[in-house]
Amino acid sequence: MGGWYFLAMAIGIGLFLYGIFHSSHRTPFRKISLLMVGTVMIGLSLYMFMPGSADTMAEIFGL
């Protein structure tokens, strides 16, 4: 399962960096959305690496 979290973190970092360095003057919404999605993906993957996070997710989803 850890491989999927690393993949999600890598995609999140890529989206975040693309949002920072890509100069798009036409659509600031796209830049902000890339930054937000990247931040959320990085945050979730870091959270899932913490001990006890699987139990928390099981309680949230009722598994």
PADREN-170258 format. One record per residue: residue number from 1; residue in three letters; x, y negated, z negated of N, C-alpha, C in turn. Coordinates in nm, 4 decimals, decimal comma. Layout:
REM residues N
SITE     k     r       n.c1       n.c2       n.c3      ca.c1      ca.c2      ca.c3       c.c1       c.c2       c.c3
SITE   NUM   ALA          X          Y          Z          X          Y          Z          X          Y          Z
...
REM end
This chain:
REM residues 63
SITE     k     r       n.c1       n.c2       n.c3      ca.c1      ca.c2      ca.c3       c.c1       c.c2       c.c3
SITE     1   MET     0,0817     0,1196     0,0000     0,0000     0,0000     0,0000     0,0861    -0,1259     0,0000
SITE     2   GLY     0,2052    -0,1170    -0,0564     0,2909    -0,2344    -0,0649     0,3320    -0,2866     0,0717
SITE     3   GLY     0,3380    -0,1960     0,1695     0,3734    -0,2383     0,3053     0,2713    -0,3336     0,3647
SITE     4   TRP     0,1439    -0,3083     0,3340     0,0383    -0,3964     0,3843     0,0459    -0,5341     0,3198
SITE     5   TYR     0,0866    -0,5379     0,1928     0,0986    -0,6656     0,1243     0,2157    -0,7463     0,1794
SITE     6   PHE     0,3265    -0,6753     0,2126     0,4394    -0,7436     0,2756     0,3999    -0,7965     0,4139
SITE     7   LEU     0,3216    -0,7175     0,4876     0,2759    -0,7620     0,6195     0,1862    -0,8845     0,6062
SITE     8   ALA     0,0953    -0,8828     0,5103     0,0075    -0,9980     0,4889     0,0880    -1,1205     0,4477
SITE     9   MET     0,1913    -1,0999     0,3658     0,2744    -1,2122     0,3242     0,3535    -1,2675     0,4420
SITE    10   ALA     0,4053    -1,1790     0,5275     0,4813    -1,2246     0,6435     0,3923    -1,3025     0,7401
SITE    11   ILE     0,2708    -1,2545     0,7628     0,1769    -1,3255     0,8496     0,1402    -1,4599     0,7883
SITE    12   GLY     0,1178    -1,4619     0,6565     0,0856    -1,5864     0,5880     0,1983    -1,6873     0,5967
SITE    13   ILE     0,3224    -1,6418     0,5790     0,4372    -1,7325     0,5906     0,4497    -1,7837     0,7331
SITE    14   GLY     0,4268    -1,6948     0,8297     0,4324    -1,7371     0,9698     0,3271    -1,8423     1,0024
SITE    15   LEU     0,2048    -1,8214     0,9575     0,0984    -1,9189     0,9815     0,1278    -2,0514     0,9127
SITE    16   PHE     0,1799    -2,0431     0,7912     0,2117    -2,1641     0,7156     0,3214    -2,2438     0,7858
SITE    17   LEU     0,4268    -2,1760     0,8271     0,5363    -2,2451     0,8953     0,4929    -2,2990     1,0322
SITE    18   TYR     0,4096    -2,2236     1,1021     0,3580    -2,2709     1,2303     0,2723    -2,3959     1,2102
SITE    19   GLY     0,1947    -2,3969     1,1020     0,1127    -2,5139     1,0726     0,1953    -2,6354     1,0359
SITE    20   ILE     0,3089    -2,6133     0,9716     0,3941    -2,7256     0,9338     0,4702    -2,7812     1,0533
SITE    21   PHE     0,5331    -2,6937     1,1304     0,6256    -2,7388     1,2340     0,5629    -2,7604     1,3708
SITE    22   HIS     0,4427    -2,7111     1,3930     0,3773    -2,7293     1,5229     0,3156    -2,8688     1,5274
SITE    23   SER     0,3584    -2,9472     1,6240     0,3061    -3,0844     1,6337     0,1820    -3,0856     1,7227
SITE    24   SER     0,0678    -3,0884     1,6593    -0,0583    -3,0906     1,7318    -0,1331    -3,2183     1,6920
SITE    25   HIS    -0,1241    -3,3192     1,7760    -0,1877    -3,4463     1,7439    -0,3358    -3,4468     1,7811
SITE    26   ARG    -0,3754    -3,3532     1,8659    -0,5156    -3,3524     1,9097    -0,6088    -3,2934     1,8043
SITE    27   THR    -0,5651    -3,1900     1,7377    -0,6544    -3,1216     1,6448    -0,5910    -3,1091     1,5064
SITE    28   PRO    -0,6120    -3,2058     1,4192    -0,5591    -3,1924     1,2829    -0,6324    -3,0837     1,2034
SITE    29   PHE    -0,7563    -3,0519     1,2441    -0,8306    -2,9453     1,1763    -0,7595    -2,8115     1,1916
SITE    30   ARG    -0,7033    -2,7871     1,3098    -0,6320    -2,6614     1,3330    -0,5091    -2,6519     1,2444
SITE    31   LYS    -0,4379    -2,7618     1,2293    -0,3185    -2,7621     1,1464    -0,3542    -2,7368     1,0003
SITE    32   ILE    -0,4581    -2,8023     0,9522    -0,5001    -2,7845     0,8135    -0,5512    -2,6427     0,7908
SITE    33   SER    -0,6257    -2,5885     0,8872    -0,6776    -2,4529     0,8700    -0,5649    -2,3502     0,8716
SITE    34   LEU    -0,4629    -2,3699     0,9552    -0,3484    -2,2784     0,9545    -0,2762    -2,2828     0,8203
SITE    35   LEU    -0,2592    -2,4019     0,7660    -0,1936    -2,4152     0,6363    -0,2748    -2,3486     0,5255
SITE    36   MET    -0,4067    -2,3666     0,5292    -0,4919    -2,3086     0,4246    -0,4966    -2,1562     0,4338
SITE    37   VAL    -0,5132    -2,1029     0,5546    -0,5183    -1,9569     0,5706    -0,3843    -1,8953     0,5318
SITE    38   GLY    -0,2746    -1,9586     0,5710    -0,1428    -1,9096     0,5330    -0,1232    -1,9101     0,3825
SITE    39   THR    -0,1667    -2,0167     0,3166    -0,1538    -2,0261     0,1717    -0,2373    -1,9195     0,1016
SITE    40   VAL    -0,3584    -1,8968     0,1496    -0,4447    -1,7954     0,0889    -0,3853    -1,6560     0,1069
SITE    41   MET    -0,3320    -1,6273     0,2251    -0,2731    -1,4956     0,2490    -0,1492    -1,4733     0,1621
SITE    42   ILE    -0,0677    -1,5757     0,1476     0,0510    -1,5637     0,0620     0,0085    -1,5440    -0,0829
SITE    43   GLY    -0,0893    -1,6217    -0,1277    -0,1370    -1,6098    -0,2652    -0,1965    -1,4732    -0,2951
SITE    44   LEU    -0,2784    -1,4217    -0,2047    -0,3385    -1,2898    -0,2268    -0,2347    -1,1790    -0,2273
SITE    45   SER    -0,1386    -1,1875    -0,1366    -0,0373    -1,0822    -0,1334     0,0503    -1,0875    -0,2586
SITE    46   LEU     0,0839    -1,2073    -0,3056     0,1605    -1,2168    -0,4303     0,0793    -1,1661    -0,5492
SITE    47   TYR    -0,0501    -1,1947    -0,5498    -0,1356    -1,1458    -0,6580    -0,1429    -0,9935    -0,6571
SITE    48   MET    -0,1519    -0,9337    -0,5390    -0,1650    -0,7888    -0,5311    -0,0376    -0,7169    -0,5713
SITE    49   PHE     0,0762    -0,7852    -0,5716     0,2001    -0,7253    -0,6191     0,2083    -0,7223    -0,7721
SITE    50   MET     0,1233    -0,7968    -0,8402     0,1272    -0,8018    -0,9868     0,0693    -0,6734    -1,0462
SITE    51   PRO     0,1251    -0,6307    -1,1610     0,0690    -0,5117    -1,2257    -0,0727    -0,5387    -1,2776
SITE    52   GLY    -0,1600    -0,4434    -1,2568    -0,2975    -0,4561    -1,3033    -0,3907    -0,5197    -1,2027
SITE    53   SER    -0,3404    -0,5626    -1,0888    -0,4274    -0,6270    -0,9906    -0,5226    -0,5274    -0,9253
SITE    54   ALA    -0,4807    -0,4022    -0,9126    -0,5694    -0,3011    -0,8541    -0,6908    -0,2784    -0,9430
SITE    55   ASP    -0,6712    -0,2807    -1,0746    -0,7831    -0,2653    -1,1667    -0,8796    -0,3827    -1,1575
SITE    56   THR    -0,8256    -0,5023    -1,1442    -0,9094    -0,6209    -1,1312    -0,9922    -0,6150    -1,0032
SITE    57   MET    -0,9309    -0,5765    -0,8937    -1,0041    -0,5650    -0,7672    -1,1088    -0,4555    -0,7722
SITE    58   ALA    -1,0781    -0,3468    -0,8413    -1,1768    -0,2397    -0,8562    -1,2980    -0,2874    -0,9349
SITE    59   GLU    -1,2754    -0,3698    -1,0364    -1,3887    -0,4242    -1,1125    -1,4702    -0,5219    -1,0302
SITE    60   ILE    -1,4013    -0,6038    -0,9495    -1,4728    -0,7023    -0,8666    -1,5614    -0,6330    -0,7650
SITE    61   PHE    -1,5083    -0,5319    -0,6980    -1,5838    -0,4643    -0,5926    -1,6642    -0,3459    -0,6432
SITE    62   GLY    -1,6595    -0,3186    -0,7719    -1,7403    -0,2120    -0,8308    -1,6986    -0,0727    -0,7889
SITE    63   LEU    -1,5690    -0,0489    -0,7771    -1,5216     0,0835    -0,7364    -1,4894     0,1706    -0,8550
REM end
